[in-house]
Amino acid sequence: MVKSYEDLSGAAGQARFFRPARYGAHALFSGAPPRVFFEELEFALVDLSSAGAGCSAGFAAEAEGLDAVNRIGVLRLVQHGREIFRARARQARFDIVHGRATAGFALEHDLFDLNALRRRNARALAAGLASEPQPSAPSDEYKSFCADILDFVGGFLLRVERHLEPLEKELRDSDVAEIIADLEHAAAPRWRELLELGNAIVLAIHDDKKLRAAFKAYTERTVTRELIGGPGWRRSYEKPLGYPGDFQIMNWIYDGTPQGETIKAKFLHQLSLIGSKAVKTRMDALADLIVEAGARGRPGRPFEIVSIGCGPARELEPILLRSPLESRWRATLVDQEPLALESALSSARRLSAGGRLDVQALNISFKEMLNPSPIAASFLDKDIIYSAGLVDYLNPLLAQRFVKRLYQFLRPGGKVIIGNVNNLTTGMIWSSEYAVDWTLFFRSRDEMMAMANETPDAKVSIERDSLDAIYYLIVEKPAA
């Protein structure tokens, strides 16, 4: 039905303050966005609107001097050495999200013409490819490994093309589900062997920045292009929220449900889940550690837990299932991403907790966690403060500072529990860092212990998950 003019409504609340639509940089520039320069500082472009740009500056350790909000300077977009845009801009925001510094820039007197930018970017790419120097080559061993990956994946995809695609439109959803389960079952043993071999090869060179860059670039040109046909690989690689490992990726891993429109896409997605299975075992082991500590809690009161960088907080369900019916839990979920908190609260509300679980959510920045602020009262006198995956993104000094800060919030007898991917061949370094540029700190036992260096009075121990892919640092405050 056509509405009259007086029937039309505008937005409500904060949405009344109109902001131009934002577009993901990878999608807007077909996977090759320009670099951003603000004065002397270089950034990766995350998203763009007609009025400004959202950027990432890499690890927080490399972000010195970025927090001068409202500073005016020259903003440039550069592709292959060719400047495709220049204008005065204001640094509108600065924050640290999952250990990475992010910044936003608002144009002062100009607007981005997005279509013109896309054309200029494409021209710069086309002109730059011919003169681009050949990148360093990885070892013959690694090239052979990548060939084995392509041969293995290609063999399965070829069989799908020959035998299943001609029938695909006739198949019921249940038929497709059975086919994907059969394909995954057939592929899993060899795929796990290949992942472990890849881990072993790249761990030997991972500390050499130039070699690491060469290996990653080669992987992107060969293997990644094939794997991103699966939604899990693609989302991890393109990072639509500006960072890897977002709540949607976590939910896909936890659920294990095939994603994608075709059998090919669903199969490739399931390969990504095999490579990231440690995310699920991390949650299981974490839930066990929390339940074990909860069994020793003070009777007659809820056991107070805090999850930092909570994502979808799917560990709450196994915590309830594995703990006695008389136990009660009060959980504070903390994340910088509102969509993650919405997902976490939605999952928590679906639990049949019978009054055993009370949940609150805090949408605060990483900086607020580290610095004294009024919000600190929300963390005082807690039984357990844990972070399943946030510290994977923090450099050693920042990780130490983070653990020390959480330790200060604990009640006597409380624990800080920190999960972190390890640096063993049983881990996930190749499938994350090299296949989809999911950059993390892959830590040894000694590096895990070093995170507790600023809590000298604590009892410190290390646990691990069932796959031997994740370490847990457990820092216990002495009882009063």
C-alpha angles and dihedrals in degrees: 000000000000113000124219118238094257090054093060114100131202127217125295133229118349090351088074087077096078119221124187116253115271124221128202110250096225093053095041094050098036095251097313110083121177122253119254124227123191107187104306097342125096125212141179112242112239103171141347140206129180088264105043153342136255114213144181123220099195121242118009090240088068094050101084113150096015097111095079093115116196092025112148120223147133116291118202133183113208131186120186091340093308117117109227099174139019130176143136113272142174123231098237101180146003129192144148115244118184090340095310124111113236128190137184126211126199119202112239104208106352138066129218113249095211097194092050090048091053091052093048091047092051092049091049090050093049093048093043098051093067094053097035112123115241110261122240112276123235122230122292087244091059093045088053090050092052089049089053090051092051092045092050096046093039091054092058093044091050091054090049091052094048103040110020110030093065088058099035098102091053096051123103120228089253090053091052091048090054092047092051091048090052092048092048092048091051094046102040103081096051092038091056090050091052092048091052091048090051090050091053094050097048096041088064092061103025097107092055104086096200094049091044090053091049093050092047093048091050091048091051092051094049120016102023092056089061098041098051089073082086117076094229094055092041096051092046091050099043096039098203093191091051098257137063124250096037122174093267092056089048092051092049090052094047094047097043091205117150113253129199141065099262139042089250093054093045092050093050089048091055090053088057090053092053089053093049099041088118088073088065096043087048089059092047094050091045092052090051092051092050094046091049091052091044091057088064094048127119111280119240099033137076116266106245116223132171126198115202115203086009100179107183092340093222092162090080092078097056089043089059094042095050099042126080116273091242093058118102128202134202111195128191112197117201127189139144092220114080092201090057091052091049089053092046094050092046090053092046093051091053092058115103092228099154092215093310095113130056116183134190127176130213122198100200136139128257089244091059089055092055100040128064108263140148089262089069089085088072090066103043123118096009126163096215132010112186141174118196100192114350096095090058085078098047126094116236097264093046091046091053091049091048094051091047091052094050090047089057090059095055125104115234107286092023127129140223111210119194123186119202135168111252132226098242129116087246089065133081106257098124098044093048110030100031105028099044106009093249095158118203141154104258102202136202124220090261091051090050091052090049090063087071095052092111094054099067096163094055130103104239128196140160127227130176141206127255093264093051088235101111131052123205121208110207116195113184123193115222115258116253 
